[in-house]
Amino acid sequence: MAKAPKRTSTLYLVATPIGNLEDISLRALRTLKEVDLIACEDTRRTARLLNHYGIGTRCESHHEHNEARHTRRILALLQEGKDVALVSDAGTPLLSDPGYALVSACRKEGIQVVPIPGASAAVVALTASGLPTDSFLFEGFLPPKEGPRRKRLQEIASVPATLVFYEAPHGLLAMLEDMIEVLGERRACLARELTKVHEEWLRGTLPEILAALRTRPQVQGEITLIVDRGKAASAPAQASWPASMAEHLEAEMQKTGASPKDALK
């Protein structure tokens, strides 16, 4: 009797809702039910989703503080033939969330990695912002300190693409101030609490958005900021060269007074 083929384990990257629990695919729900383990940032956050859909799959935390150790554990489970789903607290895994080390290790070991697509706050905000969507740079979270933050903004200021940022409420005003200083008065769109009850959109220039937020006692919720593209850095001017080597040689001799031999060199 022929032996049954060896079962191939799989790491599934499952996108989850960014707010509204209905924003999840049937494929994602089926995958979360069928895997042996769900690796998630915060088991309490993921439990709300699983309980809503009656899913009882075991969960373990996989976050930035235990990523190195837990990556080894998950890799061992996958090598034993277990299937694992990786989810973030909200949206698509790995986008400003843990998981890169695990996916990289799986690819290196030849373990199958299957993405289950779904919501992403960056894409949702970009598409509804009213700013250009043909080319964009997802920057995620900028450095929290002013110096490194301004340095990074200067590095991307001339990128000819729409810029997409995440930011926490407590750092938002300082980030906007630095953006105005470095990027200027660009058009922007701030999306707050996407797909949730208190979803909000603020459109205008960066100074206008900052002014509107300063009138509030506090800013709450998850924030995505879309900023219009800047102008690409000018290409260096091309040197003007004579049409032929003979003309070039003659011009060099006239300019420097060199002999034909030295000018040729």
N, C-alpha and C positions, 0 to 999 in steps of 0.2 A: 504494500500500500504506500502510495506517495505521501511524503510528509507535507503537512500544511505549511504554506509559505510563512516565513517569519513576519510577525506583525511590526509595522513601522510606526514608531511613535511620532507625535507631532506637537510642536509648540504653536498655538493659535494666538494671534494678536487681535484681540476682540475690542472693537470700538464700542463704547457705551454712551448713553445720553449725556449731553452737557447740561441738562436741566429737566426738560420734559421727559418723563419716563417712557412715553410712547415712541420716542425717537430712537428705536432700536430695531434691527432687522430680525426677521424670522430665523435666518441662518445663525445670527449671533445668539439668539435664545436657545436654539437647538444645540449649538456648540457648548454653551455654558452648562447645559443639562448633561451632556454626554462625556465631558472630559473627567479625568480622575481628580484634578485639582485646579483651583483658580488662584492664581497669584495676583494679589491686588495691593495697591498702596495702603489703603485704610480699610480693614475688614468691616468696620461699621458702615462706611459709605457704600461699599459694595453690597452689604447685607440688605440695605433698603431696596436696591434694585432686585436682588434675588428673591426677597420675600414678596415683593410686588407680583412677581411672575411665578411664585411657587417653586423655586429652584432650590434644591437642598445640597448642591455640590459643596464639598469641603473647601474652605478658603484658608490661605496663609498670607501674611503680610510680606510684601516685597517693595521696599522703599529705599530711599537714598542712604539711610543709615545702616541697613543690613544687606545692601545689594550684593556686595562681594561674597559674603558668606552664603546668602540664600541662592545666588546664581549657581554655586557649586551643588547645592542640594537639589535644585530643580533639574540641573543637567544630569545628575545621577538618576533621578526618577525617569527622565526621558530615555536615558540609556537602558533602563530596565524595561522599557516598552510602555510606560505610562504616557497619557496625553495630558497636556497642561495648557490652560488658557491664561494669558497675561492681560490684565485690564488695568487702566488707570482710574483715578477717582471719577474722572469725567472725560469723555472724548476719546481720541485716538491715542493708543499707547506710544511712548517714546517721544512724543512732541512736547518738549519741556518736562518730561516725566521719565522715571527710571525704565530700564529695559534694554538699553543699547548693549551692555556687557553680556546679557543673556542671549540676545539675538546673535551677536557676534560669535559667541562661544558655540552656539548651535550650528551656525553656518560652518565654522571651522571643523566641527565634529561630524558634519554631514547629516545632522538631524533636520528633518523637514520643518520649515517655518511657513505658516499659512496665515496671511492677513485676512481678517473679517472686517471689511470696511464699514464706516458709519460716520457719525458726527465728529466734527472738529471745529472748535470755536474760531480758530484762525480763518478757516475757509468760509464758515457761516458769516462772520463779520465782514470779510473781504467782499464777498459776492453781493451783500446788501448795502455796502458803504456808499456806493455811487462814485467811487474812485476807480482808476484803471485796474483791470484784472488780468491783462494780457501777460504781465510779467511782475512778479512780486518776490520780496525777500522776507522770509519768516525769521525774525530775530529772537522771538520769545522774550524772556526776561532779560533786561539790561542789568549790568552790575549795580548793586544797591548803593555803592558809594559814589559821590559826585565826580571825583577825579577819573576813575576808570569808566564811569558811565559817559562822561563827556568825550573821553578818548575814543570809546567805541562809536559814539554818534558821529564824531569827525571822520572815522574810518569808513562809515557807510553813507556819509552825507551826499556823495556824488554818484551813488549807485542809481542807474536809470531804471528803477523799479519801485513799485509801491511797497512801503515798509509796513510790516505787521509785528506788533508788540503785544506781550502780555504784561500786566502790572497788578500788584496788590494795592488795595485802597490807601494804605498808609504811606506808600511811596509815590502815589500818582502825581501830586502837585509838584513835587521836586523834579520828577521826571519831565513833566511838561515844561517847567522853567528851563531846564537844561536843553530841551529840544528847541525851544524858541531861540535860545542863545546860539545854538550850533546850526540848526536847520533853517531858522528863519520863520516867516509867517506862512507856512505851507497850509494847504487845505488838509483837513483831517476828519476822521469820524471815530467817535468813541462809542463802543457798544458795551453795555453793562447788563449783567444778569440775563444773558441770551437764553431764549426759549422758556424762561421762568415767568412767574406772575408779574414781577416788577421789571420786565425787560425795558430797556431804555436806549435811545440813540441820540447822540449829540453830534451835530454836523456844523462845520464852520472852519475858521482858521485855528491854528494852535492857540494863539492868544485869546480868541473868542471862547474856545472851550475852557481854557484855564480860568478866564474871568467868570464864566457861568458856574464852575465848580467852587470857586472861592466864595460864592454867595451862600453856600450850603454849610450847615454846622458840621457835617461829616459826609464822607462818601463810603458807601458800602457795596459789597458784592464782587463778583468776578468781572474783570475788565479786559477788553481787547481794544487796542488802539490801532487804527489804520491811518497811515500818513502818506500823503501824495509824494511822488517821486521827485528827486532833484534833478539838476542838470548834470549830464555826464561830464567828467573831467575832459578838458580840451586836449586833443591829440597834439603831441609835440610838432612844431613846425618842421616841415621837410627841408633839408638842405638843398640849395640850388646847385646842380652839377652841370658842367658843360656836356654837350651832346656826345662827344667822342673822347677817347683817350688822348688823341693828338691835341685837341683843343684844351683839354684839362692840363696837359703838360705845358703848353704854351702859356696858359693863364698862371700857372704856378711859377714859371720862370719870370714872368713880368711882375708878379706880386712880390716875390722874395729876392729876385736877382740871382737865383741859384743857377748853376750850370745845368745843361741837359741831364747829365748823369745824376746830380744830386736831386734835381726836381723829380726825376723818374723814381728815385728811391722814396 
